[in-house]
């Protein structure tokens, strides 16, 4: 889903003007950006949470010349999916029992399928 599709869905479901829906979506994303820039944690119940993960600087190596090079510290946004969303995506439903069953069974197979999808091989049986 793209931002434009989200705006269209909001406008359609709430029967509001597309311009108004666009303002709402932009407001939400702008505030999320501001919160992360200020090192705040964002939690959306049933969806997941965002936080800023800070990585220290280190001395790396140029792979071509093997010369030591300082790598500056950095901060990146990190997303952690909620148990409810994970269960929905995995087709386990939303109950706690279904969540636990989904987490225990088939973890390796789910990871392999996800890796195949990311690599563009779809759901073939070869890994």
N, C-alpha and C positions, 0 to 999 in steps of 0.2 A: 504494500500500500504506500502510495506517495502522499506527500503533504497535500497536494491538490485533491486527491481522492478522499482524504480525510475531511477536507473542507466541504467537498460536495456531499459527503455522507452526513455531516453535521447539519448542513443547510436543508437537506431533504428530510431527515428524521425529525428535526425540530421545527420545520416549516418556517425558516427564517431566511432572510436575504443572504445570498452567497457572500456579499461584502461583509456583512455582520459576522458570518461564520468564519471568514478569513481573519477578521480582527480578533476573534476569540482564540482561534488556533495560534495566531502569531503572538498574542498576549501570553498564552500558556508556555510556548516554546521560549519566548524572550525571558520570562521569569525563571524558567528552568536553567537557561544559560547563565543568567545573573547569579542564581543560587550556587551553581557549580563554580563560577568564577570567584565567588566569595567563600569557597571551601565548605559550603553547606551540603548536607545530605538530603536527598529527595526520596521520599517513600510514597509509592502509590499502591495502596493495599490491593491485593489480588492481581497485581501486575509485576511489581518488582521495585528495586531501589537503585538509585544512582549515587555514586560518591566519587570524589577525586582521589586517585591513588598517586602518591608521590614516589618517584624513583630517584635514588641518589646518583650523583655523578660517579664515573669510574674511568679507568684508563683502559681504552680499547686498542685494537691493533688494526692498521690498514692491511687488508688481506693481500694486497698486491705487493707492498713493500715491507710488510711486517713492522713498520714504524709505529711506535707507541703514540697514541693520540688521546687527549682528554675528551671524554664525552660528558656534556653538560647534564646537570640534573633536569628532570622533566616531570610533568604532572599530566596524567591522562584520566579522562572520565572512565569509570568502570560501572557496568550494569550487572546486577544480580537478580535473576528471575525469581519470582515468588513460587512457593510450592503449588499454589492454585493454578497459576498459568502453566507451570511445568506439567501438571497433571492433565490439563486441557490439551496442551500440544501433543502430549504422549498418548492421548486418547483414553486416559484412565478415569475421566470424569472429575468431579470436584471433591468427593468425600475423602476423609483422612485415610480410611482403609484402602481405597482405590489408589491414593497417592503412594502409600507405603508399598503396596503390591507392585505398582508401576516402577518404583525406585529400585526394588529388589530384583525383579525379574527382567531379563533382557537388556541390561545396561550396556553390555558389550555390543550387542546387535544394534542398538539405537545409535551408539557412537560410530559404528562402522557405516551405517546407513547415512548418518549426517555427514561423515567424511566423504562418502561417494557423491552425495548431493553437492557438497561444496566443490568437489573436483570436476563436477559436470558429467559424472558417469551414471547419474540417476540411480535407479534401484536394481542394478544388475547384481547377479549373485557372485561375481568375482570381486575380490578385495585386493 
